[in-house]
Amino acid sequence: MDITIGVLALQGAFNEHIQLLREAGQIVASKENNSQKKWIFKEVRTEAELTSCDALIIPGGESTAISLVAQRSNMLEPLRHFVKVTRKPTWGTCAGLILLAEAANQTKRGGQELIGGLDVRVNRNHFGRQVESFQANLDLPFLQKADGDGQDVETSQKPFRAIFIRAPIVEKLLPRVSGIQQDEAKAEETVIAPSRAMDESVAKDITLADVEIMGVLPGRTAAVKDDGMEEKLDAEAGDIIAVRQANVFGTSFHPELTGDPRIHVWWLEQVVEAIGRRKKS
C-alpha cells in the first residue's frame, strides 16, 4: 500500500520536513515488521499534486507569505477543500498552525488569508521578534503514550527539545460551530477562516470533537481566555503550543529543525490509522 505525504512547498522549511519524514518513515517501517507499505514524500505546489496526497504538512515560515503565494497560485481553495471538506490528515508547524486556525489576531484585515480546520484563535508572533527565538524542553504526553515497539524506551520518554521562532500560541479554544466564528469576526485586528462544510461521505468516519490540548510550554502565564477552560488550566499551566481536532494537528514550534523524528513518527502512525478507518468504512 502506497501512502503519499505532501509538504506544502510555497515558502518556508518544507525541505527540512521532507528529510525528517524520510527518517521517520524508515522508523515506522521497522516497527511494523516488514510491512508492505511504501511511503512517498513529495513537495506540493499545485492542486494536482495536492489531490494525489493522503496527508499534508504545512511548514513553518512566513504565514502571510505562504497565504499570499497560495492565493496567487490558486491553491487556497484546494487547501481548504483538503483540510475542511475531505478532512484528510493535516499538520501545521508554526506558520502552518496559524494558517490552520479558524481565527488569528494581531493581523490586519485583508492582510492574511486563513485555511482553517482548528477551532482555535492563535496569537501571532506571541514570543516577539526573531532575535527572541528560543529552545525549550517539552514533555509531550502523546509521545509517551505512543507505541514503543522498536524504539529505545529512554529515548521515547525524554523531553522533546523544541525550537520556537517568532512562534504563535493558541490563546483561545473556540466553540465548534457549523459556520464561521462570528464572535471572532467582530474583534479588531482579527481574521477568520471561511466556512466549509465537511463532505457527508467523510462525516461517518470522523467525529469533529472539541479541540484537544496536546502540549503546553511550562513556566509562562496561561493565555487561554475561556471561562470553560478554567477547571482544566490555571496560571501555572503554561501556553498552549500543540493542539489537535480530529485529523488536524498543529504545533507552534518547529520539529523539522530539531533532527528529532519522534513527532514525525507519531504523526505518520496517526495517518496510517486515519487511512485504515476510511478503508474499513
Backbone bond lengths (Angstrom), bond angles and torsions (degrees), N, CA, C in turn:
res aa  C-N    CA-C-N  psi(-1)  N-CA   C-N-CA  omega(-1)  CA-C   N-CA-C  phi
1 M - - - 1.453 - - 1.519 109.34 -
2 D 1.326 117.03 124.61 1.455 122.03 176.88 1.524 109.43 -88.11
3 I 1.323 116.52 135.85 1.463 122.32 174.28 1.517 107.16 -124.72
4 T 1.326 115.94 121.54 1.455 121.30 -176.29 1.517 110.24 -104.00
5 I 1.322 115.26 121.20 1.457 122.34 177.97 1.523 108.22 -108.93
6 G 1.317 116.22 122.64 1.449 120.36 177.77 1.515 111.56 -99.90
7 V 1.325 115.77 149.55 1.462 121.71 172.11 1.526 106.95 -123.54
8 L 1.322 116.30 118.68 1.460 120.21 -178.70 1.518 109.50 -59.99
9 A 1.326 116.64 121.92 1.466 121.16 -170.30 1.526 111.16 -117.93
10 L 1.319 116.56 47.03 1.458 120.91 178.48 1.522 111.33 -89.87
11 Q 1.334 116.67 -28.38 1.461 123.29 178.55 1.521 107.39 -175.43
12 G 1.303 117.04 154.20 1.456 119.06 174.31 1.522 113.89 101.32
13 A 1.346 114.83 -163.25 1.464 122.34 -170.57 1.521 112.32 -89.01
14 F 1.326 116.53 53.21 1.471 119.40 -177.73 1.522 112.02 -74.35
15 N 1.326 117.88 -36.16 1.463 119.58 -178.86 1.525 111.37 -65.23
16 E 1.336 116.83 -37.87 1.456 120.78 178.82 1.529 111.31 -62.53
17 H 1.337 116.32 -36.99 1.457 119.84 176.26 1.530 110.79 -64.90
18 I 1.312 116.76 -43.31 1.470 120.96 -179.63 1.525 110.11 -58.74
19 Q 1.332 116.47 -45.38 1.465 120.36 -178.39 1.522 111.16 -62.40
20 L 1.341 117.45 -44.06 1.455 120.33 -178.12 1.526 111.17 -73.34
21 L 1.322 117.55 -30.60 1.462 120.78 175.92 1.528 110.73 -63.62
22 R 1.312 116.60 -39.11 1.470 119.45 179.21 1.527 110.75 -62.26
23 E 1.320 116.20 -41.87 1.458 120.03 177.53 1.526 110.66 -65.98
24 A 1.331 116.00 -43.05 1.461 120.38 179.98 1.523 111.15 -64.53
25 G 1.328 116.83 -38.84 1.452 119.92 178.82 1.515 112.42 -60.89
26 Q 1.317 117.01 -38.04 1.462 120.60 177.39 1.528 110.98 -66.31
27 I 1.329 116.45 -37.78 1.467 120.07 179.13 1.519 110.45 -66.92
28 V 1.323 116.96 -43.83 1.463 120.39 178.92 1.523 110.16 -62.10
29 A 1.327 116.26 -42.76 1.467 119.95 179.64 1.515 111.33 -61.70
30 S 1.333 117.57 -39.29 1.471 120.74 -179.50 1.523 110.95 -68.78
31 K 1.330 117.80 -31.33 1.458 121.26 179.34 1.524 111.66 -75.09
32 E 1.325 116.27 -21.44 1.460 120.26 -176.20 1.519 112.84 -93.65
33 N 1.339 116.77 6.86 1.466 120.51 174.24 1.526 113.16 55.72
34 N 1.335 113.82 70.25 1.471 120.11 175.53 1.521 112.86 61.42
35 S 1.310 116.21 40.47 1.461 120.47 176.29 1.531 110.13 -62.22
36 Q 1.317 116.02 152.47 1.462 121.39 -179.73 1.529 112.32 -86.34
37 K 1.339 117.48 3.76 1.460 119.56 179.07 1.523 110.45 -64.23
38 K 1.317 114.31 144.68 1.459 120.57 173.39 1.523 107.58 -122.75
39 W 1.317 115.88 120.83 1.460 120.89 178.81 1.521 110.11 -87.90
40 I 1.301 116.23 133.37 1.467 122.45 174.06 1.522 107.22 -121.58
41 F 1.330 116.28 120.26 1.459 121.48 179.46 1.526 108.50 -112.86
42 K 1.311 117.25 126.46 1.459 119.60 -173.13 1.525 111.47 -142.11
43 E 1.323 115.34 150.24 1.456 121.50 172.65 1.533 108.96 -78.43
44 V 1.325 115.78 141.88 1.462 121.42 -176.18 1.523 109.71 -120.42
45 R 1.334 114.97 122.54 1.467 120.49 177.41 1.520 112.86 -131.69
46 T 1.335 117.15 -12.59 1.458 120.51 -176.55 1.521 110.41 -127.60
47 E 1.313 115.84 164.23 1.461 120.28 178.58 1.520 110.94 -63.20
48 A 1.322 117.20 -38.86 1.466 120.33 -179.94 1.524 110.79 -62.92
49 E 1.332 116.56 -41.39 1.460 119.92 178.41 1.521 110.79 -65.94
50 L 1.330 116.94 -38.65 1.461 120.91 178.70 1.524 111.03 -65.04
51 T 1.316 116.78 -43.25 1.461 121.38 -178.03 1.521 111.95 -60.87
52 S 1.325 117.22 -28.24 1.463 120.90 -178.00 1.531 112.88 -78.93
53 C 1.336 116.99 -4.41 1.466 120.44 -173.38 1.529 112.11 -94.35
54 D 1.321 114.42 146.55 1.460 121.42 172.82 1.518 111.61 -89.74
55 A 1.319 117.19 -22.09 1.456 122.42 -178.85 1.523 107.67 -156.56
56 L 1.340 115.66 163.91 1.463 120.11 -173.20 1.516 111.15 -143.16
57 I 1.342 116.10 143.41 1.461 122.83 168.85 1.524 108.29 -113.95
58 I 1.329 115.92 132.38 1.458 121.71 172.12 1.518 106.46 -105.86
59 P 1.333 118.40 114.10 1.461 120.81 -167.76 1.523 113.63 -81.16
60 G 1.344 113.34 173.64 1.445 119.63 171.13 1.518 110.49 -72.16
61 G 1.314 115.31 160.78 1.456 122.20 -177.94 1.515 108.38 158.47
62 E 1.318 117.07 -138.40 1.467 122.87 175.32 1.522 107.80 -107.48
63 S 1.331 116.83 110.51 1.465 119.56 -175.50 1.524 111.84 -60.26
64 T 1.329 116.82 -37.84 1.467 119.39 179.16 1.519 110.86 -65.29
65 A 1.332 116.56 -41.14 1.468 120.62 179.63 1.524 110.71 -66.64
66 I 1.328 117.35 -44.51 1.465 120.47 178.88 1.529 109.91 -60.32
67 S 1.332 115.82 -44.26 1.463 120.33 179.83 1.521 111.31 -62.57
68 L 1.328 117.11 -43.39 1.465 121.20 -178.59 1.521 111.62 -65.17
69 V 1.342 116.59 -44.87 1.461 119.89 178.91 1.527 110.39 -64.70
70 A 1.332 116.67 -40.13 1.465 120.13 178.01 1.522 111.14 -62.02
71 Q 1.319 115.92 -40.17 1.462 119.70 179.35 1.526 111.00 -65.77
72 R 1.311 116.65 -44.60 1.469 120.76 -177.65 1.525 112.08 -70.44
73 S 1.314 116.73 -25.99 1.471 119.65 -179.95 1.530 111.92 -99.28
74 N 1.321 115.98 14.79 1.472 122.43 177.48 1.524 112.50 57.48
75 M 1.348 115.79 40.63 1.461 120.31 -179.50 1.526 113.25 -106.79
76 L 1.331 118.13 -12.38 1.459 119.42 -175.84 1.527 112.00 -61.51
77 E 1.321 116.75 -49.00 1.468 118.82 -178.67 1.526 112.34 -67.16
78 P 1.341 119.99 -43.13 1.469 118.44 173.93 1.529 112.67 -58.13
79 L 1.331 117.75 -37.01 1.457 120.31 178.09 1.529 110.68 -66.46
80 R 1.324 117.40 -42.66 1.463 120.16 177.66 1.524 110.76 -63.47
81 H 1.310 116.80 -37.52 1.464 119.87 178.01 1.527 110.07 -65.16
82 F 1.325 116.95 -43.91 1.461 122.22 -179.36 1.523 110.97 -60.70
83 V 1.340 115.94 -46.64 1.462 121.01 -172.82 1.521 112.06 -81.60
84 K 1.338 117.54 -44.66 1.462 120.43 -167.80 1.523 113.58 -102.46
85 V 1.313 117.82 -27.46 1.469 120.80 -178.22 1.520 110.57 -92.69
86 T 1.331 117.18 -53.85 1.471 120.04 179.09 1.526 111.80 -86.86
87 R 1.337 117.46 -15.06 1.472 123.77 178.18 1.524 112.38 50.71
88 K 1.316 116.25 43.64 1.456 119.29 175.10 1.534 108.99 -73.71
89 P 1.336 117.86 151.23 1.464 120.02 -177.08 1.530 112.11 -54.99
90 T 1.311 115.68 127.82 1.466 121.87 -178.32 1.516 109.50 -138.63
91 W 1.324 115.39 138.38 1.460 121.75 178.86 1.520 108.40 -129.25
92 G 1.319 116.18 128.01 1.454 121.21 176.61 1.511 111.30 -115.67
93 T 1.348 117.14 132.64 1.463 121.38 178.28 1.527 109.08 -113.36
94 C 1.326 116.46 127.64 1.456 124.26 177.91 1.538 110.83 55.42
95 A 1.318 119.18 -102.02 1.456 120.27 177.26 1.533 110.75 -57.74
96 G 1.324 116.37 -34.65 1.462 120.07 177.82 1.510 112.31 -63.18
97 L 1.347 117.25 -37.00 1.459 120.69 176.01 1.519 110.62 -63.40
98 I 1.332 117.32 -42.23 1.466 120.59 177.75 1.524 110.04 -58.35
99 L 1.318 117.13 -47.12 1.461 121.09 -176.96 1.522 112.12 -65.63
100 L 1.339 117.31 -30.15 1.460 120.43 -178.59 1.524 112.78 -85.58
101 A 1.311 118.03 -7.98 1.461 121.22 179.13 1.522 110.62 -74.02
102 E 1.335 116.15 149.66 1.461 120.48 174.94 1.524 111.55 -79.19
103 A 1.325 117.57 -16.81 1.467 121.11 177.23 1.517 109.32 -149.88
104 A 1.328 116.45 143.88 1.461 122.14 177.41 1.511 108.65 -140.14
105 N 1.336 116.45 133.14 1.459 118.81 179.11 1.523 110.76 -106.02
106 Q 1.331 115.17 -176.75 1.461 122.64 -173.74 1.529 111.14 56.33
107 T 1.311 115.51 40.18 1.459 120.15 177.42 1.521 108.49 -145.34
108 K 1.308 116.43 142.31 1.457 121.02 -177.91 1.523 110.20 -75.93
109 R 1.311 115.45 142.50 1.464 119.65 176.87 1.524 109.56 -61.68
110 G 1.319 114.97 135.77 1.452 119.42 -178.40 1.520 113.70 85.10
111 G 1.346 116.82 -10.12 1.456 119.53 -178.20 1.515 113.96 -96.63
112 Q 1.320 117.20 -3.78 1.464 120.63 -176.10 1.523 109.22 -153.45
113 E 1.321 116.93 121.14 1.458 121.35 174.33 1.522 108.15 -97.01
114 L 1.324 116.36 139.13 1.450 121.57 177.83 1.520 110.82 -109.23
115 I 1.314 115.59 153.68 1.463 121.67 173.99 1.519 109.40 -89.08
116 G 1.328 116.81 -47.97 1.456 121.70 -178.21 1.518 111.86 89.17
117 G 1.326 114.67 179.46 1.460 120.87 -179.29 1.514 112.81 128.52
118 L 1.344 116.58 -22.66 1.460 122.19 176.99 1.523 108.52 -118.15
119 D 1.319 117.28 122.65 1.464 120.64 -179.82 1.524 110.04 -77.67
120 V 1.323 114.86 72.30 1.457 121.57 178.37 1.520 109.15 -141.29
121 R 1.332 114.94 159.02 1.456 121.02 166.89 1.519 107.70 -108.14
122 V 1.322 116.76 128.49 1.458 120.18 177.74 1.519 110.06 -105.07
123 N 1.316 114.27 150.28 1.456 122.95 174.33 1.520 107.13 -104.63
124 R 1.323 116.03 109.12 1.463 120.91 -176.94 1.525 111.00 -68.72
125 N 1.335 115.73 145.55 1.470 122.19 176.74 1.527 111.63 48.73
126 H 1.306 115.73 42.62 1.464 120.85 -175.26 1.527 112.45 -58.54
127 F 1.322 117.20 -35.45 1.466 120.69 -174.32 1.528 113.00 -93.93
128 G 1.318 117.28 5.89 1.450 119.55 175.08 1.521 113.62 102.27
129 R 1.321 114.88 -159.39 1.463 122.03 -173.95 1.534 111.50 -75.99
130 Q 1.335 114.81 173.04 1.458 119.96 -176.20 1.526 112.08 -62.18
131 V 1.331 117.16 -31.53 1.467 119.50 179.86 1.527 111.33 -68.00
132 E 1.326 116.67 -14.82 1.455 121.26 178.42 1.528 112.13 -98.08
133 S 1.305 116.54 17.10 1.463 121.36 176.16 1.528 109.46 -64.04
134 F 1.318 115.87 154.73 1.463 119.67 -176.24 1.522 109.99 -155.46
135 Q 1.343 115.22 171.49 1.453 122.39 173.82 1.520 108.70 -121.42
136 A 1.322 115.78 151.96 1.468 120.33 -179.21 1.513 109.47 -151.58
137 N 1.323 116.34 146.66 1.455 122.09 174.72 1.531 109.14 -82.26
138 L 1.320 116.17 128.67 1.461 121.66 -179.94 1.520 110.33 -117.21
139 D 1.312 115.65 134.94 1.458 121.02 168.97 1.523 107.22 -94.63
140 L 1.318 115.90 109.35 1.462 121.51 -175.99 1.531 109.04 -108.52
141 P 1.317 117.50 103.88 1.471 120.68 -175.47 1.519 113.98 -56.31
142 F 1.326 117.44 -32.80 1.465 118.24 -176.75 1.530 111.58 -67.73
143 L 1.321 117.85 -25.91 1.462 119.71 175.29 1.519 110.98 -73.70
144 Q 1.314 116.34 -36.91 1.462 120.18 -179.43 1.523 111.61 -70.78
145 K 1.334 116.49 -27.49 1.461 120.37 179.66 1.526 112.41 -83.93
146 A 1.326 116.63 -13.63 1.465 120.16 -176.68 1.523 110.52 -65.23
147 D 1.302 115.24 157.23 1.468 121.35 178.80 1.517 109.94 -59.87
148 G 1.313 116.84 125.97 1.458 120.56 -177.22 1.512 114.45 -94.27
149 D 1.333 118.87 4.09 1.461 120.87 -178.38 1.525 110.45 -58.47
150 G 1.292 115.77 130.29 1.454 120.33 178.45 1.513 113.46 75.83
151 Q 1.332 117.47 9.28 1.444 120.48 -177.26 1.525 109.23 -125.86
152 D 1.315 115.94 137.20 1.450 120.34 178.72 1.526 109.67 -61.43
153 V 1.339 116.66 128.16 1.464 120.83 -175.27 1.514 111.13 -62.22
154 E 1.322 116.43 -42.26 1.461 119.78 -179.14 1.522 110.95 -62.59
155 T 1.332 116.61 -40.12 1.456 121.06 178.81 1.520 111.14 -65.56
156 S 1.327 117.44 -41.76 1.452 121.23 -176.59 1.525 111.94 -67.62
157 Q 1.340 117.68 -24.69 1.457 121.29 -176.50 1.530 113.51 -95.58
158 K 1.310 118.57 -13.10 1.455 119.73 -175.55 1.534 110.50 -73.41
159 P 1.338 118.03 152.98 1.468 120.99 179.67 1.524 111.15 -60.06
160 F 1.319 114.89 153.04 1.462 120.56 177.09 1.523 107.82 -92.43
161 R 1.319 116.68 122.18 1.469 121.61 -179.77 1.523 108.67 -81.95
162 A 1.325 116.55 102.99 1.459 121.77 -172.40 1.520 111.37 -97.62
163 I 1.314 115.69 146.55 1.465 123.12 179.29 1.526 108.63 -110.22
164 F 1.331 115.58 124.14 1.465 122.04 179.83 1.530 108.91 -112.82
165 I 1.340 116.80 119.16 1.461 122.64 -179.82 1.527 108.52 -127.65
166 R 1.328 116.31 108.25 1.478 120.96 -176.64 1.535 109.27 46.30
167 A 1.294 114.46 48.46 1.461 120.18 -167.51 1.529 112.60 -83.47
168 P 1.333 116.13 147.50 1.458 120.81 171.42 1.526 109.52 -85.85
169 I 1.319 115.83 169.31 1.465 120.94 165.53 1.527 107.86 -131.87
170 V 1.306 115.71 161.88 1.465 120.77 170.46 1.521 106.69 -85.80
171 E 1.325 116.73 111.80 1.460 119.03 -177.45 1.519 113.16 -99.36
172 K 1.338 116.85 -9.90 1.460 118.33 177.41 1.520 109.91 -155.97
173 L 1.333 116.08 135.32 1.456 121.83 170.97 1.515 107.19 -89.91
174 L 1.313 116.46 124.96 1.461 121.32 -175.16 1.525 110.91 -94.96
175 P 1.326 117.07 154.77 1.470 119.66 176.46 1.522 110.48 -68.90
176 R 1.309 116.07 150.16 1.467 119.82 175.10 1.524 108.57 -74.62
177 V 1.316 116.23 126.22 1.465 121.31 179.27 1.520 108.48 -132.14
178 S 1.319 115.77 156.00 1.470 119.97 -179.02 1.523 112.31 -79.94
179 G 1.333 116.80 -20.70 1.462 120.67 179.37 1.521 111.20 -115.50
180 I 1.328 115.44 -146.69 1.459 119.59 179.12 1.525 110.19 -79.84
181 Q 1.301 116.42 164.54 1.463 122.45 178.81 1.536 108.44 -81.07
182 Q 1.340 115.45 87.57 1.459 120.77 -172.96 1.527 112.49 -60.90
183 D 1.317 118.17 -42.37 1.467 120.18 -179.38 1.520 111.07 -62.78
184 E 1.314 116.60 -38.33 1.457 119.89 178.83 1.517 111.16 -67.59
185 A 1.332 116.85 -31.86 1.460 121.23 -178.16 1.525 111.83 -65.30
186 K 1.330 116.43 -21.40 1.468 120.35 -178.49 1.518 112.56 -82.85
187 A 1.319 117.39 -16.48 1.463 121.05 -175.81 1.522 111.10 -77.18
188 E 1.337 116.16 145.11 1.451 121.17 178.24 1.529 110.27 -73.08
189 E 1.326 115.03 149.91 1.467 122.37 178.65 1.528 111.87 51.67
190 T 1.319 114.98 38.01 1.455 120.58 177.37 1.522 108.98 -131.12
191 V 1.323 116.48 132.42 1.459 120.96 176.56 1.516 108.14 -111.81
192 I 1.314 115.43 152.19 1.460 120.15 179.98 1.521 109.84 -126.78
193 A 1.308 115.23 156.95 1.458 121.24 178.63 1.525 109.70 -84.19
194 P 1.319 117.25 147.74 1.465 119.38 176.11 1.521 111.21 -71.06
195 S 1.312 115.48 154.03 1.457 120.50 -178.87 1.522 110.68 -79.51
196 R 1.319 115.57 138.95 1.462 122.12 173.06 1.526 107.29 -141.65
197 A 1.333 116.64 129.72 1.465 120.95 -176.43 1.523 110.89 -83.10
198 M 1.321 115.57 139.30 1.458 120.62 177.38 1.524 109.82 -67.33
199 D 1.317 116.36 139.45 1.461 121.43 179.73 1.525 110.28 -61.28
200 E 1.323 116.61 137.58 1.469 121.22 -177.43 1.525 112.31 -60.95
201 S 1.316 116.55 -33.23 1.464 119.57 -179.92 1.524 111.96 -69.66
202 V 1.334 116.76 -19.69 1.455 121.85 179.20 1.520 111.14 -90.01
203 A 1.330 115.67 -28.44 1.468 120.58 -173.07 1.523 112.77 -59.70
204 K 1.330 117.78 -29.33 1.471 119.66 -179.15 1.518 112.47 -71.99
205 D 1.337 117.13 -17.75 1.463 121.08 -178.69 1.528 112.81 -100.55
206 I 1.332 117.22 -21.09 1.457 121.39 -172.76 1.522 110.18 -125.79
207 T 1.300 116.04 129.07 1.457 121.75 174.14 1.522 108.15 -105.24
208 L 1.332 116.12 118.27 1.454 119.92 -179.88 1.526 109.64 -81.11
209 A 1.308 116.42 85.79 1.455 121.41 177.60 1.525 109.40 -80.72
210 D 1.335 116.01 -178.88 1.453 120.10 176.36 1.529 109.71 -66.27
211 V 1.320 114.50 162.15 1.458 120.25 177.57 1.529 109.68 -64.51
212 E 1.319 115.28 135.82 1.461 122.00 179.06 1.526 109.60 -103.28
213 I 1.317 116.67 129.27 1.462 121.08 176.80 1.527 108.18 -78.99
214 M 1.328 115.97 121.54 1.460 121.66 -176.03 1.518 113.57 -105.59
215 G 1.321 117.22 -15.75 1.454 119.42 -179.80 1.516 111.82 -170.03
216 V 1.326 116.10 146.04 1.465 121.50 176.75 1.525 108.88 -130.87
217 L 1.317 115.05 155.59 1.454 122.04 174.86 1.517 107.33 -96.70
218 P 1.316 117.96 111.12 1.469 120.20 -173.83 1.521 112.03 -73.34
219 G 1.348 114.54 161.38 1.444 120.31 172.99 1.501 115.42 82.74
220 R 1.333 117.74 10.91 1.449 121.32 177.33 1.524 108.94 -127.51
221 T 1.321 116.41 163.49 1.453 120.48 -178.68 1.516 110.38 -69.88
222 A 1.319 116.83 131.87 1.459 120.81 177.91 1.520 109.83 -61.84
223 A 1.331 116.36 136.91 1.462 120.64 -175.27 1.515 112.56 -104.88
224 V 1.314 118.40 -0.40 1.447 120.80 -177.90 1.528 109.77 -72.43
225 K 1.312 116.17 120.02 1.460 120.98 179.59 1.522 108.02 -109.86
226 D 1.302 115.86 66.91 1.457 122.24 -174.61 1.525 107.38 -141.38
227 D 1.344 116.02 113.13 1.456 120.05 -176.17 1.524 112.03 -56.76
228 G 1.329 116.31 -33.43 1.453 120.04 -177.87 1.514 113.57 -67.64
229 M 1.343 117.17 -13.95 1.462 120.76 -178.11 1.520 112.32 -100.31
230 E 1.323 118.02 -0.68 1.461 119.78 -174.92 1.527 112.44 -60.72
231 E 1.323 116.59 -32.14 1.458 119.14 -179.52 1.521 111.66 -73.10
232 K 1.318 116.48 -21.79 1.460 119.99 -176.53 1.527 112.54 -96.47
233 L 1.324 116.07 -28.17 1.450 120.02 -176.04 1.518 110.55 -128.35
234 D 1.305 116.74 149.01 1.449 120.87 173.18 1.524 108.45 -136.10
235 A 1.308 115.95 -175.24 1.457 119.46 -175.01 1.523 113.08 -63.75
236 E 1.311 117.32 -18.88 1.462 120.75 -179.72 1.521 112.11 -90.71
237 A 1.328 116.84 -6.11 1.459 119.55 -171.33 1.518 112.51 -70.30
238 G 1.325 117.69 -33.31 1.447 120.18 -179.04 1.513 112.60 98.09
239 D 1.333 114.93 176.59 1.464 121.49 -178.85 1.523 110.56 -84.11
240 I 1.316 116.24 141.99 1.465 121.70 179.39 1.520 109.01 -77.47
241 I 1.326 116.30 121.80 1.466 120.19 -176.48 1.541 112.43 -127.29
242 A 1.324 117.54 6.17 1.469 120.92 174.45 1.516 108.71 -154.29
243 V 1.336 116.44 131.20 1.465 122.05 -178.71 1.521 109.89 -142.44
244 R 1.330 114.12 159.25 1.466 120.07 176.26 1.517 109.21 -143.97
245 Q 1.313 116.26 141.85 1.460 122.64 172.28 1.522 107.34 -139.13
246 A 1.332 114.74 108.09 1.466 120.58 -173.79 1.534 108.97 54.36
247 N 1.336 117.80 -122.25 1.466 121.07 -174.67 1.527 113.81 -88.32
248 V 1.326 117.84 3.15 1.465 120.59 -176.80 1.529 109.21 -105.64
249 F 1.310 115.79 127.68 1.463 123.73 -173.61 1.517 108.21 -127.09
250 G 1.329 116.98 142.54 1.453 120.00 179.20 1.511 112.33 -142.86
251 T 1.342 116.48 139.47 1.459 122.15 175.22 1.526 108.21 -129.91
252 S 1.332 116.40 140.03 1.460 119.34 -178.64 1.522 112.33 -84.97
253 F 1.325 117.24 -9.11 1.456 121.84 179.49 1.527 110.33 -104.14
254 H 1.334 115.61 -176.35 1.469 122.13 -172.98 1.530 111.48 -115.21
255 P 1.320 119.83 83.69 1.476 119.70 175.99 1.523 112.68 -61.83
256 E 1.323 116.62 -27.13 1.467 120.25 -175.96 1.522 112.50 -69.38
257 L 1.335 117.73 -16.11 1.461 120.91 -178.06 1.527 112.81 -97.45
258 T 1.317 117.11 1.22 1.462 120.61 -172.62 1.522 113.97 -94.54
259 G 1.324 117.92 -25.05 1.460 120.21 -171.55 1.514 112.88 79.55
260 D 1.317 117.55 0.40 1.465 122.83 178.14 1.527 108.02 -97.33
261 P 1.335 119.00 114.19 1.464 121.12 -173.26 1.525 114.80 -86.89
262 R 1.331 119.03 3.42 1.462 120.04 -169.08 1.527 113.42 -60.65
263 I 1.324 118.23 -41.70 1.463 118.73 179.81 1.519 110.26 -69.43
264 H 1.326 117.00 -37.73 1.469 119.77 176.66 1.529 110.83 -63.09
265 V 1.326 116.95 -39.85 1.467 120.31 176.99 1.519 110.04 -61.74
266 W 1.323 116.15 -49.50 1.471 120.79 179.44 1.524 110.85 -57.15
267 W 1.340 116.83 -44.77 1.456 120.12 -177.09 1.534 111.56 -67.14
268 L 1.322 118.19 -39.95 1.461 120.12 176.93 1.530 110.68 -60.70
269 E 1.314 116.78 -37.05 1.465 120.22 177.39 1.523 110.77 -66.48
270 Q 1.342 117.12 -35.33 1.461 120.03 175.56 1.528 110.93 -66.03
271 V 1.317 116.15 -37.63 1.474 120.82 177.78 1.525 110.19 -62.40
272 V 1.329 116.70 -45.13 1.464 120.89 178.91 1.521 110.68 -58.45
273 E 1.330 116.43 -44.85 1.467 120.47 179.22 1.520 111.13 -62.67
274 A 1.326 117.15 -42.50 1.467 120.93 -179.32 1.526 111.47 -63.60
275 I 1.326 116.26 -42.37 1.463 120.05 178.71 1.531 110.01 -65.72
276 G 1.328 116.56 -38.78 1.452 120.79 178.77 1.525 111.82 -62.16
277 R 1.329 117.52 -41.15 1.471 120.66 178.26 1.511 111.61 -62.42
278 R 1.299 116.94 -40.60 1.470 120.66 -179.05 1.524 110.98 -68.03
279 K 1.317 116.94 -38.22 1.458 119.59 -178.43 1.519 111.27 -69.33
280 K 1.344 116.60 -35.58 1.461 120.00 179.02 1.528 112.12 -65.64
281 S 1.340 115.01 -31.99 1.467 118.28 -179.17 1.530 110.52 -79.73
